[in-house]
């Protein structure tokens, strides 16, 4: 199914000067001591298997003795820059336990495991090639989603924090069947809202392994939220279905859950709630959002063919003539978000009257 929806390979787009200035203004652009290409100099690697002895398609890298210490020290420094003030005070308490390389997908990231030697707690961060469309996706996530996200860009290298949660595909297969009926209804609601948020902000390819499900324990029950973890497909594809998680076969069980647990009027209510929240976030972060969207409008992050197809699909979907005038993915996204904001403001005005 996904082969019909998506291109086989998405190209990487450079970060231009205007976008780079935006990132510097909001403290995303920070000098770091190691680059993506530095980590490619591993001397060898072994496959990483999961707890069921299945190949994860990640490999664990090892480096020559002459390079390992320098790379470890640099990665520990990156960790302190990402999560703290970048000082050297805590470096002696950190250890780089593993550096893994992903052998599939567009971004081919490195995953770095950092452990605090005092208490054995650990976390991860990722080192990737800086791709403008992915970075736009990260910024849009920070501004328009319920979640904040931490990342750094320096020249051709992108550093991303790890987003904790249960991978969607693992949750669907192993934990969803064990949930009680109340929990299943709540998960269905969250999938509707997640689906709507991805479509409106044009974040694509949300197959089940590209998002996580996060359980939050309240005093008498467990709540669930769904959060994207892959932002590679921000405003690239031309097919509108790519931006709607419901159309990927990997999410079929979630779609079936929505069909079983929610009535049509409830689905529409949750979609309306999510659009209203998006509009409020745009209004609250108006200055930053406008600066970001101006960068995107003047940037090239897709093909002319994809731009033509997506504006046509969105015109058919919304009947808003403004989509026909869009000449870039940035203009398409601005039009889509303005459409949501305008409807929210019109509705709010009617309610006040």
N, C-alpha and C positions, 0 to 999 in steps of 0.2 A: 504493500500500500504506500509506504513512504517513498518508494522509487518513483511512483507516479506524481507524488506531491512535490518532491524536492530535487534540486540539482545534485549530481553526484559529488561535486567538489566545490566548496565556496572559496574564492580567493581571499587573501589577506589584504587589507587596505591600510596604507600608511597614515600616521597621525600628522595632519598638516599643521602649519604654524598657528592658525587661528584657534584650532582645537587645543593645541599644546598650551597656548596662553590661558585658555579657559581652565585647563587642568592645573596649571601653576597657580592661578588665582584661588582655586578652592583646595589647595594643598594636596593635590593628587600627584603632582609632578615633583618627585624628590630624588636627589642623587642617591644611587645605591652602588655597593662595591662589587656586584657580580651581575653578569648578563646571561641571558638564555643560552647564547652560544658557548659560554664557559662550561655549562653543565653538559653540553654535547660531547665533551672530550673524555667521556668515560672509557675505561680500558676494557670493560666487559660488563655483562649483565646476566641475571638469572630470572626465570619466570616467577611471578608471584601468584600463588594459589589461594583461594578462599577457604573457609572452614570446611567446605564440602569437597575439597581437593579439585575444584574446577579452576581452569586457567582464567585469571582476571583480565588478561591482555595488557597488564602492566608488567614491567620488568624492573628488577632492583639493580641499580647501577653501582659499580665500584670503580674507584679511581686509583691511579698510581700513587705511591707513597709521597712522591714529590709534589703532588697537586692536592691531595686529600685535605691536609691541614688548612691550606689557604682557602679552599672551597668551603670547608666547614666553618671557619672563622667568618667568612663573608656572609654565609647564609644565616649564621647566628646574628650578625649585625643587621641583616635585612629584617629578621624577625623583630628585633627591638625597634627598628624604624617603623614597622607596620603596626605594632601593638603598643609601643611606648614612645619615649622621647628620643630614642636612638642613642642613648648613652651607653658606655661600656661597663657600667657598674654590675650588670647582671650576667654578662657573657660567660663568666666562669661557672655559673650554675646551669648553663644550657648545654645540651648535647644534641648533635644531629644524628639521630638513630638510623635514618634511611633516606635515600634519594631514589624515587621511583620514576620511571619514564613510561608514558602512555603510548602504546603502539597503534592506536586507532583514532579515528576522528580527525577533525580539521586542525585543532589547536596543538595536538601532541605535547601536552604539558608535562612538566616535572612536578611531582608531589614530594614535598619535603616534610619529614616527621621530626618535630622538635620536642625534646623531653627536658623537663626540669629535674635535675639530678637530686635535688633536695627531697622531693616528694613523689617522684616518678610520674607526675601528671604530664600529659603530652597533648599536642595539637598538630595541625598540619597547615601549610600554606602552599600555594602553587606558583610556579614560574612558567610564564608563557611568552610567546612572541606577541608584541603589541599590535593588535588589529583594531583599527578605528571603529568598525561596526560593533565589535565586542565591547569596547570601552564605552561607546554610546549606550549599549545595553546595560552595562553596570551602572552608569549614571542615571539612566531612566529608572532602574530598579530602586536606586537610592532615593530618588525624588518622588516617584509615583506609587511605589508599593508600600505595604505596611512595615517593611523591613529596611533597616540601614545596612549598608555594605561598605567594607573597607578594602581599598586597593591602592596600589602605587604604579606610576608609569615613569620610566626613565629611558629615553631614546627608544630602542626597539624591544624593550623588555617590560612585561606586565607582571606585577606581583598581586595575587589575589588571596584574601583570607579564605579559610575553609568554612563552608556553611554546614553546620552540624544538622543531622537528621537521618531518617531511615530512607534509603533510596526507594523511589516509588515502585520500581519493579519488584524489589524484595518485599516491601510492605504488602503489595497487592497479592503476591503468591503466598506469603507466609503468615501475615498477621491479619489481613482483612477478613478472612474466613472466621477468625476467632473473636472478632468484635461483636459486641451485643447490638441489638437493633437500634438503640438510641445512638450509639457511636457511628453506626453505618449511615444513619440519617444525617448526622453532623458532618461526616466525611463527604457525603454526596453534596451537601450544601457548599462545603469548601471547594469541591471540584468545580461546581458551577461558577463560583466567584473567581477562582483561578483561571478558568477558561475564558471568562469575560475580560479579566485584566490583561491576559496575554493578547487577546484579539485587539482590544482597544489600543494598546501601546505597541502593537506589532512586534511582539517577541515570539519567534517561531521555534519549531522543532522541540516542543515540549512533550517528547515521548517519555514514558514512565521512568527511564533511567536518567533523565535530564532535570528531574525535580526531586525534592525530598519531602517526606511527610513528618511533621514534628508533633509528637504527643506532649501535651502539657497537663500535668496532674493537678486538678483542683481538689478540694477537700472531699468531694463525694463522687467525682467522675473524672474522665479524661477528655480533654478537648484536643482537636487536631487542626493543624494549619498545613497548607501546601506552599512550598517555596521553590522558586526556580533556582537552579545551580549552574546552568549553562547559558551563556548570553551570546553565543557565537552567531545566532541567527536573528539579530536585531535588524529589521528593515532590509533584508537582502532579497528574499524570494518574492516572486510575482504572484503566486497562487495564494489567495486569501485563506484557503483551508490550512496552509502551513502554520498560520497564526492562531489556529483553533485546536487545542489539544484533543477535543472530542473526535477528530477525524483520523487520529493515529490508531492503528490496530493494537498497539501496546497499551492503550488506555481503554480498550473495549470493556473490561470488567468494571471500570469506574463509570463509564457511560451507562452500562446496564444497571449499575447501582442507583444512579440518578433516576433512571426510568422507573425502577421499582419503588424507590423511597419518596420521590417528590412529585407532587402534582404540577401541572403546567403553570398555574397561577403562582405557586411558590417559587418555581424556577425563574419566572419573570421578576418576581419581587427581589430575589437575590441578585439577579443581573442588574436591576435598577439600583440596588444598594451599592454594588461595586462601582458602577458608573458615577454615582454621587460622591463616593469616597475619592475616586480619581480626580473628579472636578475640584473637590475641596483641597486636595493636596496640590494641585496645580495653582490654585488661588493662593494658598499659604506660602508656596515656594515660587511665587510668580517671577521674581527677578532672576533667580538662578535658572528656572525652567526656560525663560525667554532667551537667555544667553546661550543655553545649550542647544535649543532648537534652531537658533540662528546659525550656530556652527554647523549643525547637521544639514541645514538647507543649502549652505554653500560648500558642502563636501560631496565627494563621490564615494558612495558605499554600496553601490549595486550596478546593475547593467540597465541600459535604456529599455531593453525588452522587458525586464522585470518591472521597471517603473510603469511602463505602459499597461502591462497586464494587471498590476495591483490597483492602479487608479481606476481601471475599468471594472474590476471586481468590486471595489468599494462603492463605486457609483451605482452599480446594480444593486448592491446590498443596502445602501442608505438612501438612494435617490437624491443625494446632495450634489448639485451641479459643480460645486467648488472642487471636487476631486478631479474633474476633467481638466482643470487648469494647472494641476500640480505638475512640476517638471523635474522633481527630484524626490528621493525617499524622504528627505527632511520635510518637504512641503506636504507630502502625503500624510506623514505622521502628524504634523501641525494641524492639518485639516481634520483628521480623525479626532484628535484631542479637543480641538475647538468645537467640533460637532457635539461631543459629549458635554463640554463645559456650557455651551449655549443652551442645550436642552435642560441642563441642571438649573441654570440661572432663570430660564423661562418658567420652569416648574416652581422654583422657589418664589418667584415674583407672584405667580398665580395663587400660591398658598397664602402669602402675606396679604393679598387683597381679600 
